[in-house]
Amino acid sequence: MPRGDMMHRLWFITNPGSGTATQAKCDAIEAAFRERGVDLVGRTGFPEDALPTATQLDEHRVDTVILFAGDGTINATLDALRDWQGKFLILPGGTMNLLAKGLHDTLDPGEIITAAYRRSATVALPFVEAGPNRAYVGLILGPAAHWFRAREEVRKRRFARLWRVARHAWTRTFGRGLRIVGVPGLRRGYQAVFAHPDPHGIELSGIDARDWRSIIELGWTFASGEWATAAPVTRVIVAQFTLGGSKPVLGLFDGEPVTLDPGTRIGCGISAQIFIDTRKEDM
């Protein structure tokens, strides 16, 4: 891993609706950079503000984008800036913060910033992809993915709408399972298929939830944002696979919904070395 060059000119992107990204914490992060004499040349409050373009960042001579948001906002930013040549510092500002957990020893933004100046390196990260869509944390496929709408209602504390949304997700989950092609170890119809990026390919897990108790458990893990804790019944490593069936399939790329056509090929790749890593064991 190459050592990370010092951060000098920064663009700060946050999402006030993402988990723990409060205004007070955003102010504290900006103060931490100002104390180091670093220029915060731009700020974006997504989704109210449009994400910056690569051209904008280059015009302002930005070398590092600071992302203090959830995995979904991070995914949207990485997609928008796919061709930009700068670095990204991921700070935990969401509910699960799985990407930040993989890059840092702590989830304290202040400690991460300090470590980034003391011992940071830049690393590449694997991703799962389907067409132009990428997932750096994970891709969820199948009927149970419809629980993401219940998750949004819980996140926004709109409990009056939660029952209607949960009932729709319940019906879809009890329906016909998702079948995938090209993976001998996964031959059944699954309520959820989890595709996690792995340095060796795609870690693929199939969940077969048929009875009401397992459906409730699976639905709760989705609604609460803890989908990574759902227990798979089968797990294999593959280079690629294809969506079976004859109907469109809902996929959640790092939590962001995308409808995929039947027959879509799911593959994998690896990014450039653009992510700032502060883990001690990797130094």
N, C-alpha and C positions, 0 to 999 in steps of 0.2 A: 504494500500500500504506500503510495506517495504521501509525504508529509503535507498537511494542509497549509497553503499560504495564508498569511495573516489576513483577516477580514478588515477592509478599509471603508468601502462604500456599500451600504446595505439598503435593501428594500424590504420593508416589514409587512408581511401579509398575515392577517388574522381573520377569524370568524367569530363574532360575538355570540353566535348561537351554538358554537361547538363546545359542549361539555364544560370545561373549566377555563375557557378563554375570557375571563372577566376583564372589564376596563381597568380595574385596579392592577391586575397582573400585567396587562399590556403596558401600563404606565411604568411599572417597576422594571420591565424588560427594557423599555426605551431608556430609562434612567441608567441602567447597568451599562448600556452601550455608550451613552453620553459620557459617563465617568471615564471611559477608556479613550475618549476623544475621537470616537468613530462617527462618521457621517451617516445619518439616516436620511437618505436622499428621497425616499418615497414611502408612502404608507397606503395599504389597501385594506378596507374592511369588507371582505367578501361575505355574502353575495351582493350586498348593496352597491359596492363599487366593482367595476369591471377589473378583471385580473390584468396586470401589466403584460405587454407584449415583449418579445425579445428585442425588438427595435427600440422600445422605450427604455429598457434596462441598459442597452448599449449606449444610447444617447446620453444617459446619466452616468455612464461609466461604472455601473454597479458590478461588483465582483461576487457578492453573496446575497441570496434571498433567504430571509429568516421567515420560517413558517411556524406560527403559533396557532394551531388549529387541530381539528380532528382529521382522521385518516381520509375521509371523503373530500374535504377541502384540499388536503395535501395532494390527493390523486388528481383533482381538477387542475391544480396549479402545475403539477409535473406534466400533465397532458398539454396544457396551454404553452408551456415553455420547453417542450420536448427538444427543440433544436437550439436552445440557448446554451452557451458554452461556460456559464458560470457555475458556482457552487450553491448547495442548499444546506442550511442548518435547520434540522427538524426539532422543534420544541413541543413538548406534550401539552396540547391545549384541547384535547377531545375527551371522549369517554373511555376508550380502550387504549389508545396511544400505542398500538402495536408496533408501528414503524419506529417511533422514538425509543421504545424499549429495546429494539434490536440494535440501536446505534449508540446508546448511552448507558452508563452504569447507574444513573440516577434519573428521577423524573422531576427534579427541582430545576426549573429554568435557569435560575441564577447560577447554580453549580455547573450546569451544562455550559453556559456561556464562559464561565471561568476556565473550565477544562478545555473548551475549544481554543482558547488563547494559549494554554500551557502545553497541550500534548496532542492536538488533533491531527488526524490523517483523513484522507478522502478515500472512499471505497465505492465499488460498484454494487448494485443490488439486483438480484434476479426478479423477474416479473412473469406473470401469466398474461397471455394476450389472446384476443379474439378480434381480428381485423384491426381497427385503429384503437381499440380499447385495451387498457393495461391495468393490472392489479398488482401492486407491490406488497400488499398485506395478504390478500386472498380474494378468490372469486367464489361466490355462492350461486349455485344453480338449482333449479327445480321448484316444485310447488311451494315448499316451505319458505322460499325467498320472498313470498308475498307478505310475510310477517314484517318486512321492513317498514311497511306503512304503520303498523302498530307501534313499532319502535319510534317513529317520528312523532306520533301522537303522545307517547310517554315523554319523549324529550321535550316537547313543547308544552307539556302539562295540559293537553286538551283531552281530558279524561271523558268528557261527554261524548266525544266521537270515537273513543277507543273501542267500545263494544261493537259498533257497526263494522269497523275496520277489522277487528279480531275475528268476527263471525265470517267475514269474507275469506280471510286467510285460513281459518279453520276448514272451511269448505274446500278450498283449493288443496290444502294439505292432505285431506282425506281422499282426494281424487287420484287419478292415475299418476303413478310415479314416473320420474324421468329415467329414460334409458340412454346409455351412452354406447358408442361404437369404438372398437379398437382397443379395448382393455379387457383381456380374458378374465381377470379377477373380479370384474364388476359386471355381472350379467343380469341383475334384477332391475326392477323399477324402483327408484329411490325417491324419497320425499325431499331429500337434500343431497347435493354433491358439493363437497368443499374441495377447491383446487388451490393449494398453497404453493407459492414459488419456492423452489429449492435449488441450490447450486447444481444439483445433478438432474434437474428436470422439474416435474410437477408432482407434488405429493397429493395424491387423489384419495379422498375419503368419501364413502357412500353411507348415508344414514337411512335405514329402513324403519320408519316409525308408523305403525299400523293401528295400534290400540289408542284409546282416548288418553290414557295416562302418559304415554310417550309423546303424543301430539302436544299435550299441555306443556310438558317439559321442554320440547323442542321450540314451541311457540314462545315460551318465557325466555329462553336463551336469546332468541331473536329480538323480542320486544325490549329486553333489558340491555341489549348491546353486547351480551356476552356469548355471541354465537360461536366463538372459538372453543368454548368449553363443551359444546355438544359432542357426545361420544360417538365416534364412527363405528360402524359394524365391519367395515372393510377398508384397508389402507394399502395403497400401492404407489410406486414411483413410476411415472411414465414420461415419455418425451412429448406426446401429444395425444389428443383424443377428439372424437367427433360427437356432436349432439344427435341423438337418434330421434325417432318419432316423426310426426307430420305437422306439428303445430309449433308456433313460436315459443321460446323459452325465456323466462325472466332470469337475468343474471345480475348479481350485485358485485360490481368491481370496487373493492375497498368500501363497500356500503352504498355505492352509487348505482341506481337501477338502469339497466340497458336491456332492451328486448332483442334477443338473438334468433335468427332464422334456424329452422331445423337443417341439419347438415353442416352447421358452422363448425369449422375446425378450431380447436383450442390448442395453442402452442405455448412456448416459453422463450424467454430471451434474457439478456442481462444488460443493464444500463452502462453508461460511461462512469468513470470514477468521479462522481460529482457530489456525493453525500458525505458530510462531515461526520466523522466517527470519533467519539471521545472515550471509548472503552479502554481501560488500562491494559487488558490482556492482549489487545490488538496493536499496542504501541511498540 
